[in-house]
Structure formats: structure tokens, C-alpha cells
């Protein structure tokens, strides 16, 4: 080997760099353990807060904690653990591009424009950005985007001219949308930074309007989702008093009587603690569900809305939260709105914030729209600062300071309200948080306060979002994943155990099979592990449970290059070469290098496609696989060679086998091609059965592909999945519960309101789930402990995920392109590399054969086997891994065929192909055996969450090994014409 000294130098430098990079992880872990010990001295409910405070204070102190690095620098350079290993929250937020476009058009009422907005949402295809769908809809409807009532308005008249074509306007609008999404990204970044979560990750996902937010260690799920989704659109409105609106409400009720027949309920009244006692009687009546169910003609509106009895109040009435949607529909009906008096023609009805003293009850307000645009007199844009504080009664509140313009408008508004005796409604995201009156005249200075029924946490969060500013459009969670820290710890333990077992078995096998040469390969494998983890730390990659599986799988495949080299060296020894000559030849391009490069390139291609199209944990799997392929190639080719050369320089005897394995796979002459008809029949039957099952039974699609919500719920005792399913169907209409691992753990799936937007929806679903499972849970388990995450959690929601219909379309599209794209690219590579399309066809047919059979087994077995066999992103990752592995096997055989053809060892093409299959059989069996041993270790010890994923790879490797011997090569042979085969066999390569 040339330049051995230089290679040793770089190997040592790279190893030292990896050790240095990994040292940050060890130091950071030690500091985080100290933080947990510190937090453990405090009550359980504030331990997380204390832990975060400890780490934040250390980061802000700029104290050097390791060499010349602060804790903040150490933390940023460690290996980041994914949510499945550490616990926390991962969400993809969709910034409403529809709302952004509506705002850019200055809330245009142009019918064509409004229809294009709706058509775009309705006709949007998987993986298509909403804005592109909008442009398609606009062009189809011949909508001129540069019209004054579309985009050439006061907002954009400086950049859009009247006679511009749609093609000229589109890039301008796209850029404005991107700027708005970037603005939303900045707002979210500020909110998250102030929230106090260690190592948050927030990134924009292309130009789709989607933003990925990862919060490792986050535990208060509902609170965080509310923080992320709240638009923070703050407005100050004048209110109408009850006497100004009461006659309209009476008229509305009379109109509704003509069409609404309902069940008569008890007249319900609520007491508002902020109003006079005389306004409320029978508080208990409104809080109870008891009712007289006599079917009669009743008062549709007033049976659900209890009107305030005393004049002068801004609160119109009270209703149950469950009834607000119905009441809203009543008040928006055209026949009802026609009864509006001119005096309140521009009224806007808004609900108040739920009061913790009367849970489930909210207030109704009527706001005054003024001016041509009907907007609020003062918006939140005038707020320059907001702090959480306490009001005069010692209750939590938020104090706000306005700028100069806001101060002047605030003085006018408060003066006007003071004279009229009504109130100012402080509205955040279309919810009235408080509606104070003004009794002492106009308020100067621009200082205002939001008070009401708040907790200290709520005021902190509210002040946070107000300081960060409002989002330019609504943000909805279209995909989320929540993993509890207890589940993360279990995943780490399981992953580490499977890693140790799989790694140990591979090390043992290499020594048993190859003797001293196997020991040197093991040393290279240890160096490979160091390089993999060092690279992960250097690149700032995130280590996930599928990522650990990728590393363990890499270990199984890492020996492949050494096996190819060793098997080639054995062949050269058998032909009479010395050990040194055999080693030197094995490391040449004519020896083993061409096979190693081709095999790794094909696997690398599939891993790269998976990395580009995958998300979350699957991207983590692809990352480790990509790094592992590169480091395995380097260590096998260079590091192992260094050890072998060192051994040879000491005149040590190396046989590349042991006394046990010396004669294995020697002098084989099996007629593989002669058995191809039998193989075709077997494969045809398996494919036919697979297709039959796929057509008749189908596949068990996960929420990644069909949308929905999934929950991993753990109980303190065994539960009946059918009983739980029955109870939840009564609540959600569609739900399914399955045993997940142990009989005290269920995987619950539902599509209930998966496509509805708003931060309150997720909380509603969680609340329904809690109530639906209450009889199976410990009596002392509260809603907060059921939903939220904390150290040592053993009962309740351990993890959850949500995938909306929109995102599931994208996932399906990406998955399809990932599989088809990998097949196409590999076909082209093999066709170019081997100069014959038949080689590429044989490889692709074998891969298609493997994929269909794996799908068929999953279709047939998903109702039989006791672990998760859903078709989701993880399954697609498994399929692509199978594709890469199958191609790896096939390419090795094809390379040997090409080599035999190059050296014109026979004029019988079939004989050459059979000889190639027999001579590479040792390598095929060895690589498959080591990989399967590792996969079995992961399957048994790796944990429930990746068992289905590993099972798919297990089946795929077994089928792939078979197809590389009995499908790929026979197809290549049979599609080669006799004339072409003879020509190839007679072709003599020019040296």
C-alpha cells in the first residue's frame, strides 16, 4: 500500500478529532446529571423548571466548564439525542398561506379571488405547495392577479403594476409569502427562546410554509402547543351593552323558532364573579347536565344562551363551551342577521376566556365594528413591552406598555368609554380575555393591563407571546410527536442493549471464521464505531432510536467489505500466491475494490434518497447509515490494511480462515441457472399470493399515510383492547385500540378532528381520551398527569403523534418517489457501470420481487403477529434498506461475472455466470449471516417501537439473499440473447 505513513497520520488525527468531539457529549451529560440532582431537592411539580433554570443560569454565566469552552458551547457540540431517546415534543406547524394571501390582498371580497383560495385548498395535491395550487386555480378561473381588488392594493401598489401578467405577479407574491413565513419563524423563535427549553431546534421546511419545532425534554404538552399555535393577534374593542343588543337576540330567537325543534332544557343561569350577585341565580343549574327532555317547541337560542338580566353590562350572557359552536351558527345565519337593527349592524360576537371558577362556561360579548374596514380601533402592533404582574387584588395579570401612537389612541378610546359607560374588550386570538370598564376618565401614558382568571403560568406565557409579537397568519399543528422521558430512557436502554449484543456477536463470528485476520477486522470495526459517533457529533446530527438501529445495521454490513477482501485473498492463496501477494491483489481494483465500490455506491444511493425525502427519526436512520457506509469503506480499505501489513512485516502467518472454516464453500459447483425454472415457479407463487393478499386484505396503513392521531397509553394493570375500543368509539365515532408490547399498554388510533385547526382542538381530544379511559386508570390520576410528561412516568400517555390529512398526502408522495427514484437511479448506475441494460434490469426485477413479497407478508400477517406492522415512514425506510442490501448482494455477483468475462475464462456464458455465483457464495452467506444476527438482536431487545421496522428488514434480507442468487442473475442471463452472450464471453479485454 502506497503512502502508508500519510494514511496512518490522517487516521490518528481523525481518531483524535472524534475523541475530542465525543468528549463534549460526556461533559454535557455529566452537567445534566448534576442539574437533575439539584432539581431533585425540590417538589416534583417544579423539578423540570428548576432543572432548566440550573442549566440556563450556567449557560448565561459564561463560566468555562471544559477546557476553554462554556457550558453553552459544550451543549451545542454534543451528540443531540432525538425525542424518542430523550422525550419531548416535535411538531410541524403549517403557517396558513391562505391567510397570508388574504392579507396581501387587503382582505379582498373579489368572488374570483375567494373562490381561488377555496379551490386551492380543495384541489391541492400531495407534496404541492398551497401557493402553487392557488396560482393554478387563479389561472384556471382567468383571475387577473394585478387587479386593484386583488393584489394591486395599498399594500403592494409599489411593486405590482396594473397591467402585469399573472406570470409576472406570481414571483412577487411568492417572495412576500416567504417573507411572511420568515417573520413567523422569527416570532416562534422568540417565543421558544423565552419559554426556557434546553436545546430547542426550529427550522423552516423549504418554501412550504411549514416550520419544524423540536423541544427535547419539554413536558407540559398542552401549554406548549398553545404557546406555539397562538397567533397573538391582540386587539382592543369597544363593547355594546346588553340593552343595546337584547332586542336583536330576542328577534333572533323568534326566527330560530320557525326552523329549530329541540329538547327543552332547564333554564340555566351563571354567576360571574366579576359582576353583581343579582345578575346570577342557579349557578349549579348551568353547570349540571340534568334536563327535562320533553320534546316541545322551545327557545332555540335562549335554551343554550343565558342572557344577563341587569342593564349596563358588557357581558351579554353565558353558555356552555359545548354549545358555543351551535350558538355561533345561529347568529351567523342569513335569516337571523337580517333582523339586525341599523344601530348594531356591524356587531361582532366574540366569546370570552373560560373561567377556572366556572369551568365549561364562557361569556358572550358584542364588539363594535367602526370605520370602513370594520377593524379594531387599536391593535397589538402598538405594544412595545409586556410583563407578567399582579393586579390590585393580588391576582396574576399582564401589564402592557404602548408606543406613542398607541398611547394617543388609548387615551381617546378610554375617554370615550368612560363617558358612555360601556367597556373595552381586550381580545387575543379572537377570545375576550377581559373587558374592563373605565370609571375615572381617559387613561394617559399608554399603560394597560389584562386581568381576569389567570394562573401565574398563563400570565408568563401571555406576556411572552405579546413581547415576541404576533404571527402574520394562523399556525396549525399538522404533524406532532410527543414522547415521555420514561419511554425515552427505556428506548436508550433497549437500543444500547441491542447494540452491545449485536456488536459482540459480529466480533465473535469474525474471529471464529477468519481467525487472526478476523481479529484485525474487528479492530477496524471498533475504529469504525469511533468514527461514526465522532462524525455524528461533528455534524451536529440527531441520534434517534432508528438511528441506533442504523448504526447496528451498519456494523452488520461493515464487515461486508472485509469479507469481500478476505474471500478474494483466500482465492488467491488457493491459486498459489503468497500471503503478501494475495493481500496486495485483493486490495486492487481488479481484486475486490470494484465490487466494494459498486456495492457501497448502490447502498449509498438508496440511503441518500431516504435522507432527502425522509423526516424526523427516519432522517436520523438515513444519516447514520450514510455516515456508516463511508466510515466502513474507509476502515475496511485502509485501517484493516494497516493492521494486515503490520502483521506481515512481523512474518506472522495469516490464513484468512480457521481449522474449522478452512474448507467451507470450497469447490462448489452448484447449477444455479439450471434451477432457475424452479426458482421462477417459487417466486411466481410467492408474488401471486402477495398480490392476492394485497388486493383482498390490503395493508395496515399507519397515520403517516392516512392521517390520524395515535397514543401509546400505559395502564397500571392489564386491559382489554376490544373493551377500550368499544368505549372510545362511543366518544370518537372511529377509534381502534391494540395491545402494544405488554398487555397493560395500548396503541390507540383515531381520526377524530385530525384536520381541524386551532390550539383548543388537541386539548379537547386529550380531554375526551382521558374521560373515555378514566375507568381503566388509577382513581388518583389527574388529567395533567395523564397528558403531560415527567420523569418516572409509568401510567398515562407515554407518547402520541398526529398527522393531518394534508401532511399524510405529502408523506405518501415522498415515499412513492423515494422507492421509484432509488430503483431508477440504481438501474441507470448499473447499466452505465456494466455497459449492458440487462444487468440493471436483473437488479431492478430482483428488488421489485423483494418489495412485493415483503408487502405481501405484511398484508397477510398484520392481524396475526403480536407487534406493530403498520405501513408508515419507518416501513418505507425498511423497504429502502432492503433495496440497498439486495442490490449490494446482486452487484457483488455481477462484478464477478464481469471479471470472468474480462479475463475470457470461458466461452460458455452460463458457465461463467454459475461460476461467479459459486465463487461469491461464501461472501453472500457470511454477510447475510452477520447482518441477520445483528437484526435478530435488535428485534428481540430493541424495543416495541422499532420491532415492525426491524421485522421488515429481516424478511427483506432473507428474501433479498434468495433473489440475488435465483432471480437477479437468471433474469440477466435470460434477457441476454445467445448472440450477445456469446459475444460477451468471447470478448477479450484490452489491457
N, C-alpha and C positions, 0 to 999 in steps of 0.2 A: 504494500500500500504506500503510495507516494505521500509526502508531507505529513508523516505520522506525528511529528513534533508539533506542527501547527494545529492539527486536529486535536491533539491532547490539550494544547493550550486553550483552545476555544471551548473544549468540553469542560475543563476545570473552571474557566471563567463563567460559563453559563451555569454550571452547578452552584458556584458561589453566589451568583446573582439570584438564583432560585431560592437558596437558603436565606439570603438577605430578605427577599420579598416575603417568604413564608414567616420570617421572624416577626413581621408586623401583626400577622394573624395571631400568633401565640401571645404576644404582648397585649393586644386588644382583648383577647379572650380573658386574660388574667385580670385586666382592669374591669371588664364587665362582671366578672365573678365578684370582685370587691364591691361593685355597685349593688349587686344583689344581696350580698351580706349586709351592707349598710341599710338597704331598704327593708330587709327582713326584721329590723328592730321596730318598725312602725306597724300600725294596724293594717290588715290585709287590703282594705279598700283604697288605701293611699300608697301602697308599696310601689306600684308602677310609676306614679307621679314622682315619688322620691328617687327611684332609680334613674329616671330620665333627668331629674334635677341634678343629681350627683354627676352624671356624665356630661350634662350641658355646662355645669359650672367648671368642670375640669377642662372642657374644650375651650371655654372662654378665658380661662386663666392664662393660657399660653405657656403653661409650665412644661418643661422638657421632660418627657416620661420615658423616652427610649432614644439613646444616642443623642442626636441633635433635633429630634422630632417631637412636636407637641402631640397630645392625645388626638386632636382633630386630624393631624396628618397621619398618625398611626392608623386611625379608624378608616380613613379614606384609602389606605393602601392594603388593607387586609382582604382576604377572600370573603366576598359577600355571600351570605347564606340566603337561599330563596325562602319564600314563605312556607313551603312545605317542610323546611328544616328548622325554621325559627319561629314560625307563626306570624300572624299579622293579616294585613288587608291588601289586596291587589284589585284595582278597579280600572276599567277603561271608561272614561267619560266621553260622551258624544256632545260636543258643543253644537247646538241647533243651528245649522247653516241656513235652514229655512227662516228662523228668526232674524239671523244676520241680514239675509237678503231683504226681508220685510222692512228692517230698519234702514237699510241702504236706500230702499225705495220710498223712504219717509212715510211708511205705513200706508202705501198707496191702496186705493179702493178699486183700481182698474180690474174689471172682471177677468180679462185675459191673463193678467199677471197673477191674480189669486188662483185661477184655475191651473196655471202652470206650476205654481207652488204645490198644489194638492196632487196634480198628476205626477210630478217628480217623485213625491213620497210613495205614491201608489205603484209606479212603474219602475222604481229603482231596482236595478239588477244586482246580484251578488258581486261584491268587490267593486262596484261602481260608486264613485263619489256622488253625493247628493247634488252638488252644483252642476256636474256634468249632466245628470238626469234632468235638472231644471232647464239647462240650455237646450237639451233635446226637446223637452216639452214646449218651450217657448218658440223654437224654430218650427216645430210641427204645427203650432197654432198661429204662425205668422205674426207673433208678438214682436213689435219693434222695441228693443230694449232701450234705445236712446230717446224714447218719448218723454215728454215733460212729466207725465203722470206715472212714469216707471222709474228710470234711474237718472234722467237728467233733471234733477231737482236741486234745491238749495244746498244739499249735502255734497253733490257730485258735479255741479254745473261747471266747475273749474277744470275738470278732467274729461267730461263727456260732452261732446258737441251734438247738436240736434240731428244732423243727418248721418251720423255714424252708423255703419252696418253692425249687425249683431256680432259678426266675427271680430270687429274692432273693439266692441264694448266688452266682450267676454273676458279677455285677459285683464282688463281693468278691474272688473268685478271680482275675478278670481284673486287678484292681488289684495283687494280690500277685504275679502273674506279671510285670506291668510293673515292679514294684519289683525283682524278681529280675534282670530283663534290664538295668535301670539299674545294678544292682550289678555285673553282668558288664561293662557298659560302663565303669564306673569302674575295675575291675580291669585291663581291657585297656588303658585309657588310661595307667595307671601303668606297666604292662609296656612299652608302646611308648615312653613318655617316658624310661624308663631305658635303653632299647635304643640310643638315640643315632642317630636318623634325622632328617635335616633336613626340616622342613615336613610332618610326618605329619598325616593327616586321618582322623579317626574319627567316625562319626556313626551314630545309630540310624535304622533304616528303618521308620518308623511303629511299629505295635504288633505286628509280625510276629515279633518275637524275633530279627530279623536285624540285624547290625551291619556297616557298611561300614568297611573299613580300607584306606587308601591310603598307601603308603610310597614316595614318589618317591626314586629313587636307591638304593633297597635292592638288595643284590646277592646275599647269602647266602640263597638261596631256602629250602632245606630247614631251615635253622636258624630262620628267621623263622616258617615255618609251624608248626614245633614249638613255638616260643615262644607263638604265638597260640592254638593248639589245646589246649595242655596245661592240664588242669583245675586242676593244682597242689593236688590233694587229698592232703595229707600225713598219714600215719598211722604209728603205732608199735605193732608187734605182737610178742607172744611167739611163738617158733617151737617146733615139735616137733623132736625129734632123729630121726635116721634109724632107730634101733632101735625107736622108738615107732610108726613108720609102715610099716616094711618088710614086716611080715606082711600088712598090708592090700594093699600093692602086689602082693605075690605072689598073694593071693586074686583081686585084680582081673585079673591076667594069666590066671589059670586060667579065670575066667568068660569072658574075651575069646576064649580058645582055641576055645570052643564055636561062636563065630559068625564069627571073623575068620580068613580064609585069606589069607596074604600071601606075599611073596617073602622068603626068608631073606637077611638081610644080615649082614655081618661084625660080630662082637661089638665094640662101639666104646666106648672109654673116653677120658675127657679129663682133663687135668691142670689143676687150679685152682691158680693161683699163690699164692693166699692160704691153701691147705691143705697138708698134709704130702705129701711126694713119694710116699709109699707108697700114697696113695689113687688114683693115676692111672698107668696104663700105656697104651701105644699111643695117644698123643695124635694122631699122624698118622692113625690109623685113623678116628677120628671126623671129622676134617677132610677126608677124601677121600670121593669118591662111588663108589669101587670096591665091588662087592658080588658075592656068589655068588647068582646068580639061579635057583637050583634051587627049583622050586615044591614046597614041603612044608608040613606043619602046623608052625607055629613059635610063638614067643612074641610075640604082637602088641604088648604093652606094652614088654617089655624089649628088643625089637629096635630100638625108637625112643628109649627112655629108658635111659641107662646109670646104674645105681644106684651110689651112693657105697659103697665097700667097708668103710670104717672107722667104728666106732661113735663116738657123741658129736658128730657133725657135724649142723649145721642144714641143710646142702645135701643134698637127697635124691638128686639125680642131675643128669645133663646130657643135653641134646638139641639137635639142630639146630633153628634157628629155623623152618625149613620144616616140621618135624614137630610143633611146639607145638600147632597147631590140632587135629591128629588126636588127640594125647595128651589135650588138654583135653576133646574129645568123649568119649573113652574114660572118663575119670574122672567125667564128668557123667551117664553112662548110669545109668538107674534100677536095672538088674540089678547093675551094678557097685557102686553106692552102698549097695545092701542088704547088702553084705559088710562095711560099716564097723563096727569094734568100738565099743562104747559109750564107751570111753575117748577116742576121737578122733572122735566122732560129728559134732562141729561144726567139723571141719577145713576150712580154706580153702586151696586150692592156688594159688600165685602164681609167675610166672616172674620171674627176675632180669634185670638190665640186661646187654646184650651187652657182652662184654669185648673191647677192641681187640686184646689179645694173642691171643685165640682167636675171631676174627670168625666169625659164623654159629652160635656155640654159646652157649646160655643155661642157667642153673641153675634147678632147681625147688625151691621151698620149701613147707613146710606151716605155716600160721599157726593160732594158737589163737583160736577164737571163744569169748568169755566173756560171761556175763550173758544177760539175756532177749533183748536186741536183737542180740546177736552182733556188736557193733561193736568197733572197735579201742579199746584201753584209753586211748590218748592220740591226739588228732587235731591237725592243723596249726593249729587255731584258737588254740592256746596260744603259738605262735611270735610274738614281738614284734620280732625282728630276725634278719637272716641276712646273712652276708658270705662272699665267696669268700676262701679262705685256702689254706694248705698244711699237710698233716699232719706227724707226727713223722718220716716218711720223705722229706719234701720233695715229696710228690705233691699235686696240686690236690685241694682238699676244700672243703666248705661248713660253716661254723660257725654254729650257731643258738642263740639265747637264748630261753628260755621265760618266761612270766609266772609269778606266784606260784602259781596253781593248777597249772599245768603242771609247775613245779619240784617240787611235793609229789608229784604223780603219777609223775613221772620218778624220784624217789628211791625210791618204793615198787616201781616196775617193775624198776629196775636192781638193787635189793636182792634181789628175788625171783629174777631171772635169775642173779644171782651165786651164789645158793645151789643152784639147780637145774642149772647148767652148760649151759644152752641159750643162745639168743641173742635179740637184739632186732632184728627186721627193720624197717628204715626204708623205708616204701613210699610212692612218689609216683605218683599216677595208676595204681594197681594194678600197679606194677612195683617189685620189690625192688632198691633202689639199693645197699644194703649191709646186712649182718647181723652186726654185731659182738657178740662175747661180752663179759661183764663179769666180770673176774677179781679186782678189788680192792674188792668190796663196793659198797654203794649210792652213787650219784653225787648229790651235793647241788649246789644253785645253779642247776639248770635249764639248764646248758650242755651241748649235744650237738654231734655232728659227723657229717656224711655223707662218707665216704671211699670209695674204690674206683677203678675205671678211668675217670678223668675227664681231659678236656683243660681247659686254663685257660678257654677259651671256654665250655665246658659248665658249669663251676662259676659263672662270671659270670652266665650265663643262669638257672641254677637258683636262685642267691641272689636274682636279680631277681624271678622269679615268686613265690618264697616271701615276699619283702618286700611285693609287690603284693597278695598274698592269693589265695585260691582262687576259681575261678569257681563260681557257685551250681549250675551244670549243665554238661554236656558241650557243647563248642563244636566244630562241624564246619564245614569249608570247603565250602560248597555251590556257590560260583562263585569263580573266580580268574582273574587275568590277570597274566602275567609278561612284561615287555618289557625286553630288554637295552639298555644305554646306547648301544651301537653302532647298534642298529636305530633308537633314538630320534633319534640325530644324523642318520642317513640320512633319517628322516621329516621332520625340521626342514628339511634342505637341499632335499628334494623339494617340501615344502609352500611354502617361500619361493620356489623357482624357478617353480612353477606360479602363485603369487600375482603375481610380477613380470611374467610373460609375459601372463597373462590381463588384468591391470590395464592393461598397456601397449597391448594390442590394443583394449580398450574405449576408452581415451583417444584412440587414433588414429582409430577409427571415428567417434566423436562429432564430431571436428573435420572429418573428410572429409565427413560427411553434413550437419552443421548449421553448419559454418563458425565464425564468432565466437561464436555462441550455444552451439555445442558446446564451445568453449573455456571459457566460463563454467560450463557444466555440469560440465566436468572439474575446475575449481577447487572447485566444490561437492562433487564426488566425493572430492577429497583431504581436504577438511574432514570429510567423512563417515567416511573411514578413521580420521582422528584421533579422532573422536567414538566410533567403535566400540571401538578399543583403549583409549581413556580410560575408557569405561564398563565394559569388562571388568576393568580394573584397579580401578576404584572399587567394583564389586560383589563383588570377590574371586572372579570366575568363573575356571574352569579352562579353559585353551586346549588343545584336542586337535587331532589331525590332521583328523578330521571337522569340528571347529570351524573350522579354517583353510579347509576346503572350503566351509563355510557362509559365511565371510567373502567368499571369492572368488565364490561364487554370488550373494551379496548385491550385490557390485559389478556383476555382470551384470544383476541385477534392479533395482539402484539407479537406473540410467538410465531405467527404465520411466516413473517419474513425470515426469522431464524430457521424455521422448519424448512422453508424452500432452499435456503443456503446450505443447510446441513444435509438435506437429502441429495442435493446436487453434488456436494463434496463426497458423499458416500458412493455415488455413481462413479465419480472419477477415481476414487480409491479402488473400486471393483475393476475398473478398466486398466489398472496397473500403475497409475500415477502415485507419486509420493504424497505424504500428507500436506507438505508445503505447496506442492503443485496443485493438489486438489482444492486447497483453500484459495489459492490465488485464482484459479479458474472459476470457482464458484462465485467469486466476487466480481467477475467480469460481466459485461453486457451480454455476451454470448452464453454465459453461465446462468446465473439466477437473476441478474439485475433487471433484465427486460420484463420478466414475469412479475417481479416485485413492483416495479414502477406501474405497469399496466393494471395490476390488481388494486394497488392503492389509489391510482387515479380514478378508477371507476367507483370505488367506495367513497372517495373524497367528493366526487360529483354529486352523489345522492345525499351525502351529509350537508354539502353546501346548499343544495336546493332546500333541504329541510330547514337549515338555518335562516335562509332568506324568506321563506314563507311561513315558518312556524312562529308561535308566540309563547311567552311565558315559560313554563317548565320544559316545553318541547324544544324551545330555542336553547335552553340550558343543556339538554341532551345532545343536540347537534353541536354545540360549542365544544363540549368535552370530547365528542367523537372526532371533530375536526382536529383539535389540538392533539388528541391521542394518535391519530393517523400520522401526523407529521413527526411527532416525537418518537413514535415507534419505528418509523422509517429511519430516522437519524441514529437511534440507539442500536438498531439491528445491523445497519450497514457499517457504522463507524465504531461504536463503543464495543460491540461484540468482537469486531475485527481487531481492535487494540488488545483485548484480552487473549484472543487466539494467537496473535503474533508474539505477545509476551511469553505465552506458554511454549510456542515453537522455538523461540530464542533460547529457552532453557532445556531444549531437547526432550520435552515431555511428550508422552505418547497420547495421541488423540485419535479415537476410532469412530467418533460420531455414533456410537451405539454401545450397548452393554452386552454381557454374555446372554442375557435374557432376550434382548430385542435384535440381536445381530442378524438373524436370518428372516426377520419378519418382512413380508411383502417382496421377497426376492424371487426372481424367475417367474413372475406372474405372466400368464398368457391367456387371460380371460377374454372371450369374444364378446365384447360389449355391443358392438354393432350387430352381431349375429342375433342378439337377444332384443333388438330394438322393437320388433313387432310385438313381442310380449309386453315390453315397456309401454308402447303406444296404446295397447289394449288396457293395461292397468291405469295409465294416465287418463285415457278417454273415459273409463268408468268413473274414476275419481272426479274428473271435471264435470261429467254428466250429473253425478249425484250432488255435487256442489251447486251447479246451476239450478237443479231441481229444488234444492232446499232454499236457495236464494229467491227463486220465483214464488214458491208456495209458502215458505215460512218467513222469509225476509231476514233482516238483521235487527239487532237491538241497538238502535241509534241512540247515542247519548245526547245530552242537551247541547253539546257543541254543534251538532248538526241540525237539530230540530228546535232548539230554543227551549228554555225552561229554567226551573230552579231545582237545585239538588242540595240536600242537607245530610250530613253524616251525624246522626244523633246517637248518643250513648246513654244507656239506662243503668240503673243500679241493680237490675235483675233481668232475667230472660223475658222477652216479649214475643207476642205472636204477630208476625208480619201481616197475615191476612186480616186480623182484627184491627190493627192500626190502619191498614189501607181502607177498610170499611169506614172507620171513624173519620179519616181525613177526606175521603170522597164526599162525605156529607157536608164538609166545610168548603173544600176547594173545587168540588164538582169533578175534577180529574186529579188523581193522585195515585202513587204507587209506592209501597214500602217493601224493601227486600232485606233479608239478613245480610249483613256486610261484615264478614270475618266471623266474629263471635256472635252468639245468639242474644247478647244484650246490646247489640249495635245494629242500627238500621241505616240503609241508604234510602232516603225519601225524595221522590221526584214529583214535581207538579208544574203545570204551565200557568198557574193562576196569576193573572195580571203581569205576565212577564214582559209584555210590550207597553205597559202603562208607565208613564213618566212621572217624576216627582219624588222628592225625598221621603214623603209620607207613605208611599206605596210599600217599600221594603219593610218599614216598621209595622205596617198593617199585616203583611204576610207573616212576619215573625210572631206577631201577637196572636194571630189565628192558629199558627202552628203550636205555639205554647199552650193555648187553651185546648186544642184538639188532642194534645198528648198529656194533658195535666194528670189524668187518672193513672198513667203509667209511670209518672215521675214521683220522686220523693215529695212529700207534702210540704216540706220546708224550702223547696227550690223556688226562688223568686224568678220573675221574668228576666231581670237584669242578669242574674247568674246563669239562666238558661241560654241567653243570647250572647252575652259578652264573653270575652276571653280573659283567662287569668292563669297564673302558674298553678300547676297541680290539678287542673280541672279534669274531672272524671265522669261527670254527668251533664247532659245538655247537648247543645250544638257544638260539635268538635271541629267541624269545617262546613263550609257552604259555598255554593257557586251559583251564579246567574248568567245566562247567555240569552240576550234578546234575539228576536227573530231576525233583525237586521244583521247583527254580527254573525249569526249562525249561517246566513247565506254566504257571507264573506269567507267563513271558515271552510264551508263546503267547496266553494270555488277554488280557494287556495290549495286545499287538499287534492282536488282533482288535477290541478295544474302541477302540483308537486310530483304526483305519481307519473302523469303523462310526460311532463317535462324531463324527468330523470330518465325515463325509457328512451325518449327521443335523443337526448344528448348522448347517452351511452351508446345507442345504436350508431350514431354518427361517428363517435370516437372510435369504436371497434372497426367500423367499415373503413375508416381512414387508416387506422393503425395496421390492420391486417390486409388491406388492399382488396378485400372481397366482401360484398354485401352479405354473402351467406353466413359469415362469421357473426356479423351484427344481428342478422335475423335469428340465428340459432340462440344467441344470448337472450334476445328480447322474448322469443317464444317461451324459453325456459322460465324467464321471470314472470311472464303473464300466467303461465301454468302454476307457478308457486303462489302468486297472488290470489288466483281464483280458488285454489284448494284451501288456502288459509281462510279466505272469506267463507267458503262453504263449511269448514269446520266450526267457525264462529257462529254461522247461521244455525247449524244443526245442534250445537252444544250449549248455546247460551241459556236455555231453560233447564239444562241438566247439570252442568258443573256448578259447584258452590262458590264461585268467585265472579267478580265483575267482568263481563265480556261485552261491554258496550263498544260501539264504533264511535270513537271520538278522536281528538287530536293525537292522543297518545298512541292509538291504534295505527294512525297514519304514519307516525314516527316509526312504529314497529315494522310496518309494511316497507317503508323506505330502507330500513336497516336490513330487512330480508332481501330486498332488491340488491343492495350493495354487497351483501355477503354472497348471494347466489352468483352475482357477476364475478366476484372475486374468485370463486371456485372455477367458474367456467373459463375465465381468462387464463388461468394457470394451464389448463388443458390445451386451450387454443395456442398459447405461446409455445407449448411443447410440440404441437403439430407443426407450427410454423418453423420451429427449429429443425425438426426432422426433414421438412421439405427443403429447407435451405441447404442442408448437407446431403440431400439426394440419397438418403439411406435406403430407399426402396422405390420401385416404380408402381407399387400397389398402394393406391391412396388409402383404401380401407385398412390395410395392414399398418400404415403409418398412424392412422387415427387410433386404432386399437392399441398400438404400442405406446402412443402418447398417454392414453387413458391408464394403462397398466403402470407405466413408469411414474405417473403422478399420483397414484392411488394412496401411497404412503402419506404424502403431504395432505391429500384430501381428508383421509381418516384422522390424521393427527390434529389438524386444525379444527375439524368439526368436533372431535372428542374434547379438546381443551376448552373450546367455546361452550359446548353443551354442559360441561362440568360447572363452569362459571355460572351459566344461566340457571342451572338447577339450584345452585346455592342462592342466587337472587330470588328465584321463585319460592323457595322454601322459607328463607329468612328475611327477604327484603321488605315484607310488609304488604298489607292488603291493597294499598293504593296503586301499586305497580304490578300486581300479580297477573292481571289480564294482559297488560302490556308485555311482560316477560313471556307469558304463555304464547303470545302471537309470534314472538321472535324464536322461541323454542321450536314451535311447529314449523315455522318458516325455514329454519336452518336444516331440520331433518328433511323436509321436502326439497329444499334447495340443494342439499348434497346429492340427493337422488336425481334431481333434474339435471344437474351439471354432468352426471355420468350417463344418464339414459334418455335425456330429452335434448339438451342443447347441442351436444356433439352429433347425435344421429340426425337431427334436423339440418344442421350444417352440411353433413355428408349427403343427405338425400336431396337437398336442393342444389347440390353441385352436380352439374351434368357430367357424364362419363368422360366426354372430351375434355372438359375443363379440369376435371380431377386428374386425368392422365397428364395433361399439360403442366399442371402444378407439380405433380410427382416427378416429372421429367425435367422440371426447371432447375437449373444449376445456378446457384447464386454466384455472382462475380465478386471476388474478393478485392 
